């Protein structure tokens, strides 16, 4: 068993040595565990080439899947363990600001829309408060987050939900409109700072407390 584990670890270390530096160079805002997330070869083939060579979402400084679209990325603030748009078919429109915390998963087909079209001038977008998503949040597939919504910490949003209003912390919420249906236990997974692909910024260290 130990021999098998050592072989796997050696393979992941080799993967990091060959492709990790390319991924880290391509994505200055990519913060993940060094050996236990996606292989760097996989990220190179499926993200770096389409994004940085073919220029699909080319300016975004974190991995975005080639089937997804991230607009106005400079209006997005995000933490670690979070790469908005890295899943399949995600649409993120950040005309108004979007603030995303740490350890946030956005499942396939989800839309996060920060600004509605003006009802009288369809070529214009209305201003709205920022969308804010807390730490340890999972947004299920094909969900829609609408302008100005705040989602608290430690929240699971069920697949296919439409979120027009704020969702409090520590709950599971589902539906259209999305509403809390039951409380959520404290998030249990822990991360070791030394196990990341790069040094954690000071502003993100509070997450580990």
TORZA-545441 format. One record per atom (N, C-alpha, C): residue in one letter; x, y, z; atom name; residue number from 0. Coordinates in Angstrom, 1 decimal. Example, Ala and Ser with C-alpha at 12.3 -4.5 7.8 and 13.67 -1.06 7.14 Angstrom:
  dodo       u       v       w  voke  marlum
     A    13.2    -5.7     7.8     N       0
     A    12.3    -4.5     7.8    CA       0
     A    13.2    -3.3     7.8     C       0
     S    12.8    -2.2     7.1     N       1
     S    13.7    -1.1     7.1    CA       1
     S    12.9     0.0     7.9     C       1
! end
This chain:
  dodo       u       v       w  voke  marlum
     X     0.8    -1.2     0.0     N       0
     X     0.0     0.0     0.0    CA       0
     X     0.9     1.3     0.0     C       0
     X     1.9     1.2     0.8     N       1
     X     2.8     2.4     0.9    CA       1
     X     3.6     2.6    -0.4     C       1
     X     4.0     1.5    -1.1     N       2
     X     4.7     1.6    -2.3    CA       2
     X     3.8     2.2    -3.4     C       2
     X     2.5     1.8    -3.4     N       3
     X     1.5     2.4    -4.4    CA       3
     X     1.4     3.9    -4.1     C       3
     X     1.2     4.3    -2.8     N       4
     X     1.0     5.7    -2.5    CA       4
     X     2.2     6.5    -2.9     C       4
     X     3.4     5.9    -2.7     N       5
     X     4.7     6.6    -3.0    CA       5
     X     4.8     6.9    -4.5     C       5
     X     4.3     5.8    -5.3     N       6
     X     4.3     6.0    -6.8    CA       6
     X     3.4     7.1    -7.2     C       6
     X     2.2     7.1    -6.6     N       7
     X     1.2     8.2    -6.9    CA       7
     X     1.8     9.5    -6.6     C       7
     X     2.4     9.7    -5.4     N       8
     X     3.0    10.9    -5.0    CA       8
     X     4.1    11.3    -5.9     C       8
     X     5.0    10.4    -6.3     N       9
     X     6.1    10.7    -7.2    CA       9
     X     5.5    11.2    -8.6     C       9
     X     4.4    10.5    -9.0     N      10
     X     3.8    11.0   -10.3    CA      10
     X     3.3    12.4   -10.2     C      10
     X     2.7    12.7    -9.1     N      11
     X     2.1    14.1    -8.9    CA      11
     X     3.3    15.1    -8.8     C      11
     X     4.3    14.7    -8.1     N      12
     X     5.5    15.6    -8.0    CA      12
     X     6.1    15.9    -9.3     C      12
     X     6.2    14.9   -10.1     N      13
     X     6.8    15.0   -11.5    CA      13
     X     5.8    15.9   -12.3     C      13
     X     4.6    15.7   -12.2     N      14
     X     3.6    16.5   -12.9    CA      14
     X     3.7    18.0   -12.5     C      14
     X     3.9    18.3   -11.2     N      15
     X     4.1    19.6   -10.8    CA      15
     X     5.4    20.2   -11.3     C      15
     X     6.5    19.4   -11.3     N      16
     X     7.8    19.9   -11.8    CA      16
     X     7.7    20.3   -13.3     C      16
     X     7.0    19.5   -14.1     N      17
     X     7.0    19.7   -15.5    CA      17
     X     5.9    20.7   -15.9     C      17
     X     4.8    20.7   -15.3     N      18
     X     3.7    21.6   -15.8    CA      18
     X     3.2    22.6   -14.7     C      18
     X     3.6    22.4   -13.5     N      19
     X     3.2    23.3   -12.4    CA      19
     X     3.6    24.7   -12.6     C      19
     X     4.9    24.9   -13.0     N      20
     X     5.4    26.3   -13.2    CA      20
     X     4.7    27.0   -14.3     C      20
     X     4.3    26.3   -15.3     N      21
     X     3.5    26.9   -16.4    CA      21
     X     2.2    27.4   -15.9     C      21
     X     1.5    26.5   -15.2     N      22
     X     0.2    26.9   -14.6    CA      22
     X     0.3    28.0   -13.7     C      22
     X     1.3    28.0   -12.8     N      23
     X     1.4    29.1   -11.9    CA      23
     X     1.8    30.4   -12.6     C      23
     X     2.5    30.3   -13.6     N      24
     X     2.9    31.5   -14.4    CA      24
     X     1.7    32.1   -15.2     C      24
     X     0.9    31.2   -15.7     N      25
     X    -0.3    31.6   -16.5    CA      25
     X    -1.4    32.1   -15.6     C      25
     X    -1.5    31.7   -14.4     N      26
     X    -2.6    32.0   -13.5    CA      26
     X    -2.2    32.6   -12.2     C      26
     X    -1.9    33.9   -12.1     N      27
     X    -1.4    34.4   -10.8    CA      27
     X    -2.4    34.4    -9.7     C      27
     X    -3.7    34.2   -10.0     N      28
     X    -4.7    34.1    -9.0    CA      28
     X    -5.2    32.7    -8.7     C      28
     X    -4.4    31.7    -9.1     N      29
     X    -4.8    30.3    -8.9    CA      29
     X    -4.1    29.8    -7.6     C      29
     X    -5.0    29.4    -6.7     N      30
     X    -4.5    28.9    -5.4    CA      30
     X    -5.2    27.6    -5.1     C      30
     X    -4.5    26.5    -5.2     N      31
     X    -5.1    25.2    -4.9    CA      31
     X    -4.0    24.3    -4.2     C      31
     X    -4.5    23.2    -3.6     N      32
     X    -3.5    22.3    -3.0    CA      32
     X    -2.6    21.7    -4.1     C      32
     X    -1.4    21.6    -3.7     N      33
     X    -0.3    21.3    -4.7    CA      33
     X    -0.5    19.9    -5.4     C      33
     X    -0.8    18.9    -4.6     N      34
     X    -0.8    17.5    -5.2    CA      34
     X    -2.2    16.8    -5.2     C      34
     X    -3.2    17.4    -4.6     N      35
     X    -4.4    16.7    -4.4    CA      35
     X    -5.6    17.2    -5.2     C      35
     X    -5.3    18.2    -6.1     N      36
     X    -6.4    18.7    -6.9    CA      36
     X    -6.2    18.2    -8.3     C      36
     X    -6.6    18.9    -9.3     N      37
     X    -6.4    18.5   -10.7    CA      37
     X    -4.9    18.4   -11.1     C      37
     X    -4.6    17.5   -11.9     N      38
     X    -3.2    17.4   -12.4    CA      38
     X    -2.8    18.7   -13.2     C      38
     X    -1.6    19.1   -13.1     N      39
     X    -1.2    20.3   -13.9    CA      39
     X    -1.1    20.0   -15.4     C      39
     X    -0.9    18.8   -15.8     N      40
     X    -1.0    18.4   -17.2    CA      40
     X    -2.4    18.6   -17.7     C      40
     X    -3.4    18.2   -16.9     N      41
     X    -4.8    18.4   -17.3    CA      41
     X    -5.1    19.8   -17.4     C      41
     X    -4.7    20.6   -16.5     N      42
     X    -5.0    22.1   -16.5    CA      42
     X    -4.3    22.7   -17.7     C      42
     X    -3.1    22.3   -18.0     N      43
     X    -2.3    22.8   -19.2    CA      43
     X    -3.1    22.5   -20.5     C      43
     X    -3.6    21.3   -20.7     N      44
     X    -4.3    20.9   -21.9    CA      44
     X    -5.6    21.5   -22.0     C      44
     X    -6.4    21.5   -20.9     N      45
     X    -7.8    21.9   -21.0    CA      45
     X    -8.1    23.4   -20.6     C      45
     X    -7.1    24.0   -20.1     N      46
     X    -7.3    25.4   -19.7    CA      46
     X    -6.2    26.4   -20.3     C      46
     X    -5.0    26.1   -20.0     N      47
     X    -3.9    27.0   -20.5    CA      47
     X    -3.9    27.1   -22.0     C      47
     X    -4.0    26.0   -22.8     N      48
     X    -4.0    26.1   -24.2    CA      48
     X    -5.2    26.9   -24.8     C      48
     X    -6.5    26.5   -24.4     N      49
     X    -7.6    27.3   -24.9    CA      49
     X    -7.6    28.8   -24.4     C      49
     X    -7.2    29.0   -23.2     N      50
     X    -7.3    30.3   -22.6    CA      50
     X    -6.2    31.2   -22.9     C      50
     X    -5.0    30.7   -22.8     N      51
     X    -3.8    31.6   -22.9    CA      51
     X    -3.2    31.6   -24.3     C      51
     X    -3.5    30.5   -25.1     N      52
     X    -3.0    30.5   -26.5    CA      52
     X    -4.1    30.8   -27.5     C      52
     X    -5.3    30.2   -27.3     N      53
     X    -6.4    30.5   -28.2    CA      53
     X    -7.2    31.8   -27.8     C      53
     X    -6.9    32.2   -26.6     N      54
     X    -7.4    33.5   -26.1    CA      54
     X    -8.9    33.5   -25.8     C      54
     X    -9.4    32.3   -25.4     N      55
     X   -10.8    32.3   -24.9    CA      55
     X   -10.8    32.6   -23.4     C      55
     X   -11.4    33.7   -23.1     N      56
     X   -11.3    34.3   -21.7    CA      56
     X    -9.8    34.6   -21.4     C      56
     X    -9.1    35.0   -22.4     N      57
     X    -7.6    35.0   -22.3    CA      57
     X    -7.0    35.9   -21.2     C      57
     X    -7.7    37.0   -20.8     N      58
     X    -7.2    37.9   -19.8    CA      58
     X    -7.5    37.6   -18.4     C      58
     X    -8.4    36.6   -18.2     N      59
     X    -8.7    36.3   -16.8    CA      59
     X    -7.6    35.6   -16.1     C      59
     X    -7.2    36.0   -14.9     N      60
     X    -6.0    35.5   -14.3    CA      60
     X    -6.2    34.3   -13.4     C      60
     X    -7.2    33.5   -13.7     N      61
     X    -7.5    32.2   -13.1    CA      61
     X    -8.0    31.3   -14.1     C      61
     X    -8.0    30.0   -13.9     N      62
     X    -8.5    29.0   -15.0    CA      62
     X   -10.0    29.2   -15.2     C      62
     X   -10.4    29.3   -16.5     N      63
     X   -11.8    29.3   -16.9    CA      63
     X   -11.9    28.3   -18.0     C      63
     X   -12.9    27.5   -17.9     N      64
     X   -13.2    26.5   -19.0    CA      64
     X   -13.5    27.1   -20.3     C      64
     X   -13.1    26.5   -21.4     N      65
     X   -13.3    27.1   -22.7    CA      65
     X   -14.8    27.2   -23.1     C      65
     X   -15.7    26.4   -22.4     N      66
     X   -17.1    26.5   -22.7    CA      66
     X   -17.8    27.6   -21.8     C      66
     X   -17.1    28.2   -20.9     N      67
     X   -17.6    29.2   -20.0    CA      67
     X   -17.2    30.6   -20.5     C      67
     X   -17.9    31.6   -19.9     N      68
     X   -17.6    33.0   -20.2    CA      68
     X   -17.6    33.8   -18.9     C      68
     X   -16.5    34.6   -18.8     N      69
     X   -16.4    35.5   -17.6    CA      69
     X   -16.2    36.9   -18.2     C      69
     X   -17.2    37.8   -18.0     N      70
     X   -17.1    39.1   -18.5    CA      70
     X   -16.8    40.1   -17.4     C      70
     X   -16.0    41.1   -17.7     N      71
     X   -15.6    42.2   -16.8    CA      71
     X   -14.9    41.6   -15.6     C      71
     X   -13.9    40.8   -15.8     N      72
     X   -13.3    40.0   -14.7    CA      72
     X   -12.6    40.9   -13.7     C      72
     X   -12.3    42.2   -14.1     N      73
     X   -11.6    43.1   -13.2    CA      73
     X   -12.6    43.5   -12.0     C      73
     X   -13.9    43.3   -12.2     N      74
     X   -14.9    43.6   -11.2    CA      74
     X   -15.1    42.5   -10.3     C      74
     X   -14.4    41.4   -10.4     N      75
     X   -14.5    40.2    -9.6    CA      75
     X   -13.4    40.1    -8.6     C      75
     X   -13.7    40.1    -7.3     N      76
     X   -12.7    39.8    -6.3    CA      76
     X   -13.0    38.4    -5.7     C      76
     X   -11.9    37.6    -5.6     N      77
     X   -12.1    36.2    -5.2    CA      77
     X   -11.1    35.8    -4.2     C      77
     X   -11.4    34.8    -3.4     N      78
     X   -10.4    34.2    -2.5    CA      78
     X    -9.7    33.1    -3.1     C      78
     X    -9.2    32.2    -2.2     N      79
     X    -8.5    31.0    -2.6    CA      79
     X    -9.4    29.8    -2.8     C      79
     X    -9.0    28.7    -3.4     N      80
     X    -9.8    27.5    -3.6    CA      80
     X   -11.1    27.9    -4.3     C      80
     X   -10.9    28.8    -5.3     N      81
     X   -12.1    29.3    -6.0    CA      81
     X   -11.6    29.9    -7.3     C      81
     X   -12.2    29.3    -8.4     N      82
     X   -11.9    29.8    -9.8    CA      82
     X   -13.2    30.0   -10.5     C      82
     X   -13.8    31.1   -10.4     N      83
     X   -15.1    31.3   -11.1    CA      83
     X   -15.1    31.1   -12.6     C      83
     X   -15.9    30.1   -13.0     N      84
     X   -15.9    29.8   -14.5    CA      84
     X   -15.0    28.6   -14.8     C      84
     X   -14.5    27.9   -13.9     N      85
     X   -13.6    26.8   -14.2    CA      85
     X   -14.4    25.5   -14.5     C      85
     X   -15.7    25.6   -14.3     N      86
     X   -16.6    24.4   -14.6    CA      86
     X   -17.2    24.6   -16.0     C      86
     X   -17.9    23.6   -16.5     N      87
     X   -18.4    23.7   -17.9    CA      87
     X   -19.7    24.6   -18.0     C      87
     X   -19.7    25.4   -19.0     N      88
     X   -20.9    26.2   -19.3    CA      88
     X   -21.3    27.2   -18.3     C      88
     X   -20.4    27.8   -17.6     N      89
     X   -20.7    28.8   -16.6    CA      89
     X   -20.7    30.2   -17.2     C      89
     X   -21.6    31.0   -16.9     N      90
     X   -21.7    32.4   -17.4    CA      90
     X   -21.6    33.4   -16.2     C      90
     X   -20.6    34.2   -16.2     N      91
     X   -20.5    35.2   -15.1    CA      91
     X   -20.4    36.6   -15.8     C      91
     X   -21.3    37.4   -15.4     N      92
     X   -21.4    38.8   -16.0    CA      92
     X   -21.2    39.8   -14.8     C      92
     X   -20.0    40.4   -14.8     N      93
     X   -19.6    41.3   -13.7    CA      93
     X   -19.6    42.7   -14.0     C      93
     X   -20.6    43.2   -14.6     N      94
     X   -20.7    44.7   -14.9    CA      94
     X   -20.7    45.4   -13.6     C      94
     X   -21.5    45.0   -12.6     N      95
     X   -21.4    45.4   -11.3    CA      95
     X   -20.5    44.5   -10.5     C      95
     X   -19.9    44.9    -9.4     N      96
     X   -18.9    44.1    -8.7    CA      96
     X   -19.5    42.8    -8.2     C      96
     X   -18.6    41.8    -8.2     N      97
     X   -18.9    40.5    -7.6    CA      97
     X   -17.8    40.1    -6.6     C      97
     X   -18.1    39.8    -5.4     N      98
     X   -17.1    39.5    -4.3    CA      98
     X   -17.4    38.0    -3.9     C      98
     X   -16.4    37.2    -4.2     N      99
     X   -16.5    35.7    -3.9    CA      99
     X   -15.4    35.3    -2.9     C      99
     X   -15.8    34.6    -1.8     N     100
     X   -14.9    34.2    -0.8    CA     100
     X   -14.0    33.1    -1.1     C     100
     X   -13.6    32.3    -0.1     N     101
     X   -12.7    31.2    -0.2    CA     101
     X   -13.5    29.9    -0.2     C     101
     X   -12.9    28.9    -1.0     N     102
     X   -13.5    27.6    -1.1    CA     102
     X   -15.0    27.7    -1.6     C     102
     X   -15.1    28.3    -2.8     N     103
     X   -16.4    28.4    -3.4    CA     103
     X   -16.4    27.6    -4.7     C     103
     X   -17.4    26.7    -4.8     N     104
     X   -17.6    25.8    -6.0    CA     104
     X   -18.8    26.3    -6.7     C     104
     X   -18.6    26.5    -8.0     N     105
     X   -19.7    26.9    -8.9    CA     105
     X   -19.9    25.8   -10.0     C     105
     X   -21.0    25.1    -9.9     N     106
     X   -21.2    23.9   -10.7    CA     106
     X   -21.6    24.3   -12.1     C     106
     X   -21.5    23.3   -13.0     N     107
     X   -21.7    23.4   -14.4    CA     107
     X   -23.1    24.1   -14.7     C     107
     X   -23.1    25.0   -15.7     N     108
     X   -24.3    25.6   -16.2    CA     108
     X   -24.8    26.7   -15.4     C     108
     X   -24.1    27.1   -14.3     N     109
     X   -24.6    28.2   -13.5    CA     109
     X   -24.3    29.6   -14.1     C     109
     X   -25.2    30.5   -13.8     N     110
     X   -25.1    31.9   -14.2    CA     110
     X   -25.0    32.8   -13.0     C     110
     X   -24.1    33.7   -13.0     N     111
     X   -24.0    34.8   -12.0    CA     111
     X   -24.1    36.1   -12.7     C     111
     X   -25.2    36.8   -12.5     N     112
     X   -25.5    38.0   -13.3    CA     112
     X   -25.6    39.2   -12.4     C     112
     X   -24.7    40.1   -12.5     N     113
     X   -24.6    41.3   -11.6    CA     113
     X   -25.4    42.5   -12.0     C     113
     X   -25.9    42.5   -13.3     N     114
     X   -26.6    43.7   -13.7    CA     114
     X   -27.7    43.3   -14.7     C     114
     X   -28.9    43.8   -14.5     N     115
     X   -30.0    43.6   -15.4    CA     115
     X   -30.0    44.7   -16.5     C     115
     X   -30.5    44.3   -17.6     N     116
     X   -30.8    45.3   -18.7    CA     116
     X   -31.8    46.3   -18.2     C     116
     X   -31.6    47.6   -18.5     N     117
     X   -32.6    48.6   -18.2    CA     117
     X   -33.9    48.3   -19.0     C     117
     X   -35.1    48.4   -18.3     N     118
     X   -36.3    48.1   -19.0    CA     118
     X   -36.7    49.0   -20.1     C     118
     X   -36.2    50.3   -20.0     N     119
     X   -36.6    51.3   -21.0    CA     119
     X   -35.5    51.5   -22.1     C     119
     X   -34.3    51.1   -21.7     N     120
     X   -33.1    51.2   -22.7    CA     120
     X   -32.4    49.9   -22.6     C     120
     X   -32.7    49.0   -23.5     N     121
     X   -32.1    47.6   -23.4    CA     121
     X   -30.6    47.6   -23.7     C     121
     X   -30.1    48.6   -24.3     N     122
     X   -28.6    48.7   -24.5    CA     122
     X   -27.9    49.1   -23.2     C     122
     X   -28.6    49.5   -22.2     N     123
     X   -28.0    49.9   -20.9    CA     123
     X   -28.2    48.9   -19.8     C     123
     X   -27.3    48.9   -18.8     N     124
     X   -27.5    48.0   -17.7    CA     124
     X   -27.7    48.8   -16.4     C     124
     X   -28.5    48.4   -15.5     N     125
     X   -28.8    49.1   -14.3    CA     125
     X   -27.7    48.8   -13.3     C     125
     X   -27.4    49.8   -12.5     N     126
     X   -26.4    49.6   -11.4    CA     126
     X   -27.1    48.9   -10.3     C     126
     X   -26.3    48.1    -9.5     N     127
     X   -26.8    47.3    -8.4    CA     127
     X   -25.7    47.1    -7.4     C     127
     X   -26.1    46.9    -6.1     N     128
     X   -25.0    46.5    -5.2    CA     128
     X   -24.3    45.3    -5.6     C     128
     X   -23.1    45.1    -5.1     N     129
     X   -22.3    43.9    -5.4    CA     129
     X   -23.0    42.6    -5.1     C     129
     X   -22.8    41.6    -5.9     N     130
     X   -23.1    40.2    -5.4    CA     130
     X   -22.0    39.8    -4.5     C     130
     X   -22.3    39.2    -3.3     N     131
     X   -21.4    38.8    -2.3    CA     131
     X   -21.6    37.3    -2.0     C     131
     X   -20.6    36.5    -2.2     N     132
     X   -20.7    35.1    -1.8    CA     132
     X   -19.7    34.7    -0.8     C     132
     X   -20.1    34.1     0.3     N     133
     X   -19.2    33.9     1.4    CA     133
     X   -18.2    32.7     1.2     C     133
     X   -17.6    32.3     2.3     N     134
     X   -16.7    31.1     2.3    CA     134
     X   -17.5    29.8     2.4     C     134
     X   -16.8    28.8     1.8     N     135
     X   -17.4    27.4     1.9    CA     135
     X   -18.8    27.3     1.4     C     135
     X   -18.9    27.8     0.1     N     136
     X   -20.2    27.8    -0.5    CA     136
     X   -20.2    26.9    -1.8     C     136
     X   -21.2    26.1    -1.9     N     137
     X   -21.4    25.2    -3.1    CA     137
     X   -22.7    25.7    -3.8     C     137
     X   -22.5    26.1    -5.1     N     138
     X   -23.7    26.5    -5.9    CA     138
     X   -24.0    25.4    -6.9     C     138
     X   -25.1    24.7    -6.8     N     139
     X   -25.4    23.5    -7.6    CA     139
     X   -25.6    23.9    -9.1     C     139
     X   -25.6    22.9    -9.9     N     140
     X   -25.6    23.0   -11.4    CA     140
     X   -26.9    23.8   -11.8     C     140
     X   -26.7    24.6   -12.9     N     141
     X   -27.8    25.3   -13.6    CA     141
     X   -28.5    26.3   -12.7     C     141
     X   -27.9    26.8   -11.6     N     142
     X   -28.4    27.8   -10.8    CA     142
     X   -28.2    29.2   -11.4     C     142
     X   -29.0    30.1   -10.9     N     143
     X   -28.9    31.5   -11.4    CA     143
     X   -28.8    32.4   -10.2     C     143
     X   -27.7    33.2   -10.0     N     144
     X   -27.6    34.2    -9.0    CA     144
     X   -27.8    35.6    -9.6     C     144
     X   -28.8    36.3    -9.0     N     145
     X   -29.2    37.6    -9.6    CA     145
     X   -28.6    38.8    -8.9     C     145
     X   -28.7    40.0    -9.5     N     146
     X   -27.9    41.2    -9.0    CA     146
     X   -28.2    41.5    -7.6     C     146
     X   -27.1    41.9    -6.9     N     147
     X   -27.3    42.4    -5.5    CA     147
     X   -27.4    41.4    -4.4     C     147
     X   -27.4    40.1    -4.8     N     148
     X   -27.7    39.0    -3.8    CA     148
     X   -26.4    38.8    -2.9     C     148
     X   -26.7    38.5    -1.7     N     149
     X   -25.7    38.1    -0.7    CA     149
     X   -25.9    36.7    -0.2     C     149
     X   -24.9    35.8    -0.4     N     150
     X   -25.0    34.5     0.1    CA     150
     X   -24.0    34.3     1.2     C     150
     X   -24.4    33.9     2.4     N     151
     X   -23.6    33.8     3.5    CA     151
     X   -22.5    32.7     3.5     C     151
     X   -21.8    32.5     4.6     N     152
     X   -20.8    31.4     4.7    CA     152
     X   -21.5    30.0     4.9     C     152
     X   -20.8    29.0     4.4     N     153
     X   -21.2    27.6     4.7    CA     153
     X   -22.6    27.4     4.2     C     153
     X   -22.8    27.5     2.9     N     154
     X   -24.1    27.4     2.3    CA     154
     X   -24.0    26.4     1.1     C     154
     X   -25.0    25.6     0.9     N     155
     X   -25.2    24.8    -0.2    CA     155
     X   -26.5    25.2    -1.0     C     155
     X   -26.3    25.6    -2.2     N     156
     X   -27.5    26.0    -3.1    CA     156
     X   -27.8    24.8    -4.0     C     156
     X   -29.0    24.3    -3.9     N     157
     X   -29.5    23.1    -4.7    CA     157
     X   -29.5    23.4    -6.2     C     157
     X   -29.3    22.4    -7.0     N     158
     X   -29.2    22.5    -8.4    CA     158
     X   -30.5    23.1    -9.0     C     158
     X   -30.4    23.9   -10.0     N     159
     X   -31.5    24.5   -10.7    CA     159
     X   -32.2    25.7    -9.9     C     159
     X   -31.5    26.2    -8.8     N     160
     X   -32.1    27.2    -8.0    CA     160
     X   -32.0    28.6    -8.7     C     160
     X   -32.9    29.5    -8.5     N     161
     X   -32.8    30.9    -8.9    CA     161
     X   -32.8    31.7    -7.6     C     161
     X   -31.7    32.5    -7.4     N     162
     X   -31.5    33.2    -6.2    CA     162
     X   -31.7    34.7    -6.4     C     162
     X   -32.9    35.2    -6.1     N     163
     X   -33.2    36.7    -6.3    CA     163
     X   -33.0    37.5    -5.0     C     163
     X   -32.9    36.8    -3.9     N     164
     X   -32.8    37.5    -2.6    CA     164
     X   -31.7    36.8    -1.8     C     164
     X   -31.3    37.5    -0.7     N     165
     X   -30.2    37.1     0.2    CA     165
     X   -30.4    35.7     0.8     C     165
     X   -29.4    34.9     1.0     N     166
     X   -29.4    33.6     1.6    CA     166
     X   -28.5    33.7     2.9     C     166
     X   -29.0    33.4     4.0     N     167
     X   -28.2    33.5     5.2    CA     167
     X   -27.1    32.4     5.3     C     167
     X   -26.2    32.6     6.2     N     168
     X   -25.2    31.6     6.5    CA     168
     X   -25.7    30.3     7.0     C     168
     X   -24.9    29.2     6.9     N     169
     X   -25.2    27.9     7.5    CA     169
     X   -26.5    27.3     7.2     C     169
     X   -26.8    27.2     5.9     N     170
     X   -28.0    26.6     5.5    CA     170
     X   -27.9    25.9     4.1     C     170
     X   -28.9    25.0     3.9     N     171
     X   -29.1    24.4     2.5    CA     171
     X   -30.3    25.2     2.0     C     171
     X   -30.2    25.7     0.8     N     172
     X   -31.3    26.5     0.2    CA     172
     X   -31.5    26.0    -1.2     C     172
     X   -32.8    25.9    -1.6     N     173
     X   -33.1    25.4    -2.9    CA     173
     X   -34.4    26.1    -3.5     C     173
     X   -34.6    26.0    -4.8     N     174
     X   -35.9    26.4    -5.3    CA     174
     X   -35.9    27.6    -6.2     C     174
     X   -37.0    28.0    -6.7     N     175
     X   -37.2    29.2    -7.5    CA     175
     X   -38.5    29.8    -7.0     C     175
     X   -38.4    30.9    -6.2     N     176
     X   -37.2    31.5    -5.7    CA     176
     X   -36.5    30.6    -4.6     C     176
     X   -35.2    30.7    -4.6     N     177
     X   -34.4    29.9    -3.6    CA     177
     X   -34.6    30.4    -2.2     C     177
     X   -34.9    29.4    -1.3     N     178
     X   -35.1    29.6     0.1    CA     178
     X   -34.4    28.6     0.9     C     178
     X   -34.0    28.9     2.2     N     179
     X   -33.4    27.9     3.1    CA     179
     X   -34.4    26.9     3.4     C     179
     X   -34.0    25.6     3.4     N     180
     X   -34.9    24.5     3.8    CA     180
     X   -34.4    23.8     5.0     C     180
     X   -33.1    23.9     5.4     N     181
     X   -32.6    23.2     6.6    CA     181
     X   -31.3    23.8     7.0     C     181
     X   -30.9    23.7     8.2     N     182
     X   -29.6    24.2     8.6    CA     182
     X   -28.5    23.3     8.1     C     182
     X   -27.3    23.9     8.0     N     183
     X   -26.1    23.2     7.5    CA     183
     X   -25.1    23.1     8.7     C     183
     X   -24.5    21.9     8.8     N     184
     X   -23.4    21.7     9.8    CA     184
     X   -22.2    22.5     9.4     C     184
     X   -21.4    22.7    10.4     N     185
     X   -20.1    23.4    10.2    CA     185
     X   -19.3    22.7     9.2     C     185
     X   -18.6    23.5     8.3     N     186
     X   -17.7    22.9     7.3    CA     186
     X   -16.6    22.2     7.9     C     186
     X   -16.3    20.9     7.5     N     187
     X   -15.3    20.1     8.2    CA     187
     X   -13.9    20.0     7.6     C     187
     X   -13.9    20.2     6.3     N     188
     X   -12.6    20.0     5.6    CA     188
     X   -11.6    21.0     6.0     C     188
     X   -10.4    20.6     6.3     N     189
     X    -9.3    21.6     6.7    CA     189
     X    -8.2    21.5     5.7     C     189
     X    -7.5    22.6     5.5     N     190
     X    -6.4    22.8     4.5    CA     190
     X    -5.1    23.2     5.2     C     190
     X    -4.0    22.6     4.7     N     191
     X    -2.7    22.9     5.3    CA     191
     X    -2.1    24.0     4.4     C     191
     X    -1.7    25.1     5.0     N     192
     X    -1.1    26.2     4.2    CA     192
     X     0.1    25.8     3.4     C     192
     X     0.9    24.9     4.0     N     193
     X     2.1    24.5     3.3    CA     193
     X     1.9    23.6     2.1     C     193
     X     0.6    23.1     2.0     N     194
     X     0.3    22.2     0.9    CA     194
     X    -0.2    22.9    -0.4     C     194
     X    -0.1    24.2    -0.5     N     195
     X    -0.6    24.9    -1.6    CA     195
     X     0.4    25.1    -2.7     C     195
     X     0.0    25.4    -3.9     N     196
     X     0.9    25.5    -5.1    CA     196
     X     1.7    26.8    -5.0     C     196
     X     1.3    27.7    -4.2     N     197
     X     2.1    29.0    -4.0    CA     197
     X     1.8    29.6    -2.6     C     197
     X     2.6    30.6    -2.3     N     198
     X     2.4    31.2    -0.9    CA     198
     X     1.1    31.9    -0.8     C     198
     X     0.4    31.7     0.3     N     199
     X    -0.9    32.3     0.5    CA     199
     X    -0.7    33.7     0.9     C     199
     X    -1.5    34.6     0.3     N     200
     X    -1.4    36.0     0.6    CA     200
     X    -1.9    36.3     2.0     C     200
     X    -1.4    37.4     2.6     N     201
     X    -1.7    37.7     3.9    CA     201
     X    -3.2    38.0     4.1     C     201
     X    -3.8    38.6     3.1     N     202
     X    -5.3    38.9     3.1    CA     202
     X    -6.1    37.6     3.2     C     202
     X    -5.6    36.4     2.8     N     203
     X    -6.4    35.2     2.8    CA     203
     X    -6.0    34.3     4.0     C     203
     X    -5.1    34.7     4.8     N     204
     X    -4.7    33.8     5.9    CA     204
     X    -5.8    33.6     7.0     C     204
     X    -6.7    34.6     7.1     N     205
     X    -7.8    34.4     8.1    CA     205
     X    -8.6    33.2     7.8     C     205
     X    -8.7    32.8     6.6     N     206
     X    -9.5    31.6     6.3    CA     206
     X    -9.0    30.4     7.0     C     206
     X    -7.8    30.3     7.3     N     207
     X    -7.2    29.1     7.9    CA     207
     X    -7.4    29.1     9.5     C     207
     X    -7.9    30.2    10.0     N     208
     X    -8.1    30.3    11.4    CA     208
     X    -9.5    29.8    11.8     C     208
! end
